[in-house]
Amino acid sequence: MPSPFTRAIRYVRSLKLHVEPIIFVMAMCNVARAVVKPHMTEMKMRRTYPHPEHMSPQEIKKFYNKWMVTWDQNYDYVNMPIACVIGILYGAYSDERGRKIPLLIGMVSTLIDNTISILMWSETTDIALEWTYLAAVVSGLMGDFLLFMSAVNAYLADIFPNKKTARTHRFCALGSLVGSLCTKFVVERINHLAVMYLVQGAIVLAFGFSLGILERKRPSLLQEYEPDEPQAQLTLLQICKNGFISVYDSAKVFCLRREGHRRLFLWICLFANFLDLFVFGEEKGLIGTYTRLAPFNWDTDQYATYKTVRPIAQIIGMFFGLIVLKKLLHLRDTTQIILAIASMGLCAVAIGLATSSWIIYASLAPGSLHGLLNPLTYTFMTCLVRIDEIGKAFAISSIAGKLAGIAQTAILQNIYKATVDWYQGFVWLLMGAVSGVAAVMYLYVHVVSKQERIGAEDCERDHEDVHDGDFDALDYSEVGDLHL
């Protein structure tokens, strides 16, 4: 007679759920942590660094604001280089041994990272800020939330033969909305740390669900082409070696001679995407810190409201792009890419010029089109390479995105600290200018590609997964940024 626990596991498995509930819970937890982080970090800085005397209240705010950015930088300087290398190794491991173990490791990493943050933020424990370095190392070695997202996307791609993983975006958006609303409620009724304790409990439950429900199996393509005769299983060292070799092979895709301007377009797409992620990562990461300054003076409740409205605006922008721009106006993908990048630039400029909170919210309207960029860019790239090169091109683009994060930390955040006392919105105006450069680069691609008839509108594929207007057609397992 099976135990009640075993019967419960069998019942849940009979529902044929995959990673959707886990995506929802982890997205909810990720947003909840992001909402309380600015307040908790500022309180920690105030306990750690006494401000100089004879400072005005606004100067004191900026003093601690710069310390908040400094410690975000310290974390990223340690974490990102490790994560870039380790991400390749985990990707190679999951391709050979399956997605479940990397997924679980990513969840444990998030749990450990949050635990160290709680110990630093709590007035009771109040451990030193230097523990940030340990959190950065552990998170880098174990993958953190980005490894989790990569693993769940790959898991869904293995299950569904048509590689439609857009459900990841939908569950992430829903989790973000619920996470923001729940955070507002808990902060108002209890306190900020209570949010973190609930986040930890939710991650533990999600880990238990993943451990008991998800199956550990090899990727579908390996099963499909697996030879009849059993072969020796690769060692971890061989898997790691193959991972780095695959990166080298992927890089060669950008160096091969191609018809017309295709090779040039690949490089322009890569660099323009780098610039866009360079700006988008800073915009998404800095907004919670920036709005704690005057004239905004946001608290956690106001920031949670913003984090609730933001994904709604992104979803509306996605539908507007798909229905109006694509179906009704029949705009080319490259035209929509230009609009998406310009959208981000206008959003950044509006924030930089903002003198009140309503302008910050108004900036979400032009910025809503930015959600079109990921699917459209990767769709266009598939028209520049052979079918068997698509995954390699995506892999290099993903690595470029991680490098953009390092550059963002080293350049934009230092510029912000250097100019916040002079003109606190300067870095936002600079980000708008960078987006303008990326848009101009894509404008050249648009003009020439239209002449050479390169694009989803012009090229016919032998497979059904890449076709006009289908945003679900591609596997975005290498793309961790959901633009929320």
PyMOL commands that set and color helices and strands:
alter all, ss='L'
color gray80, all
select helices_A, chain A and resi 4-14+20-48+57-97+100-121+131-142+144-159+166-189+192-213+220-224+236-252+262-290+300-328+333-353+357-362+364-382+387-419+426-451
alter helices_A, ss='H'
color red, helices_A
deselect
rebuild
show_as cartoon
